[in-house]
Amino acid sequence: MNKICHLRVFAAALLCSLPLAVSAAPPSACAHLAARVDAGPAGPIFLASYPTAEPGPLRGTAFLYDNSLAILALVGCGERDRAERIGRAILAAQKNDRFWKDGRLRNAYAADAADHPVKLPGWWDKTLNRWVEDRYQVGSDVGNQAWAMLALLALDKPGRATPYRAGAAKIAEWIVQWRDSRGAGGFTGGVIGFEPSPEPRRWKSTEHNTDLAAAFARLADRTGEAKWRDLSGEAEHFVEAMWDEQRNCFAAGTGDDGITLNPTLSLDAQVWPLTALPGAAQKFGAVLTTIDTRLATAGGYAYGEARDGMWTEGTAQAALLQSKLGNSEKSRALIAAIETQRSPDGGYFATGTQSLATGYGLESDPSKPRLYFRLPHLGAVAWAALAENGFDPFSLKSP
């Protein structure tokens, strides 16, 4: 064998002996959330809900719901210090709103540092040639307020007063005014629109009242005040009244009259009551068959009956519920499904399709459909972390 051939054979043998390159596994949902916090400016911080969004209503917008979920997920991940940075931003927003001083929070804030006053999101409208804000984002839904309460109480330390507990109590005091005596009672939706006279939302939501039942219950646990336990019971009563025996599912809530049921089938309105309300999983367990029959798709679940793609965070919500019920194999299968939705930045896409229908109109313009888009989404990452760790955001407990 000549030298050239010998070298070729040697090189081939050397290459065969080297280990094959293995693609690095994406970071865990917990690691991704921690990195998102670390990448921001020092101090209190809001995280952008859709960090890659194009200029417009979603660009640089930190939805209160998503940031509250990030706090809860980080607490479940054992990352309390990072969770507190978002928690301090929520307290700053409550204290330093540009107009309101009554304890309420907005549905969204500008991402990054929480300045004084805390900035609200907006964008430059080239057609109008001016800066504009979204009437939903500047409003205050009671469901989002409830999630902020749960997040702050997750940072609270039982046994002594903390700013987090005080902040949660201020939110709760603002919510009380939305108690409703019509039909099954419960709480209406809050307000939409700009100060000084936002528009009251007269409808009632199963999802919102589930959130409130849990948030008021946790506040009662921490304060020992019976009034919060009573209000939790009112919200829970409304949710149970939304159960439809014929369809084996929860109605989405009521119309503006507070009585007429909204028959829309939404995944979170089915999964959350079973996760959040004591005994609901046994009483209303038939809904699990309903979502498997009517909402299952692509190894997970869609938002609604259009079933036009998997909703990542909703599938993670179902995974957490299945884990809580002891159905570990089903939970693992759902977690595997959401892992197919990893985004290039190590996070998770909101959905597996370019756009995902919800069955609802856009909050700020009901003539347009409310959609989820295939964008990396903070809420999806947070729910993935909650599911992976089995941390229940409604009870604030790990398994």
NORDAGI-V580865 format. One record per run of one state. SS is the DSSP state (alpha for helix, beta for strand, coil for the rest). FROM is the first residue (numbers start at 1). TO is the last residue. Records with the same first field share a line. If there is no record, write none. Layout:
BEGIN
SS->FROM-TO, FROM-TO
END
This chain:
BEGIN
coil->1-2, 18-28, 40-44, 47-60, 77-79, 96-107, 111-111, 114-122, 126-129, 133-139, 156-162, 180-186, 193-198, 224-225, 242-242, 245-248, 251-252, 255-260, 263-266, 277-279, 284-286, 295-295, 298-299, 302-310, 325-327, 340-341, 343-347, 350-350, 352-354, 363-364, 374-375, 377-377, 390-391, 393-396, 398-399
alpha->3-17, 29-39, 64-76, 80-95, 142-155, 163-178, 206-223, 226-241, 267-276, 280-283, 287-294, 312-324, 328-339, 378-389
beta->45-46, 61-63, 108-110, 112-113, 123-125, 130-132, 140-141, 179-179, 187-192, 199-205, 243-244, 249-250, 253-254, 261-262, 296-297, 300-301, 311-311, 342-342, 348-349, 351-351, 355-362, 365-373, 376-376, 392-392, 397-397
END
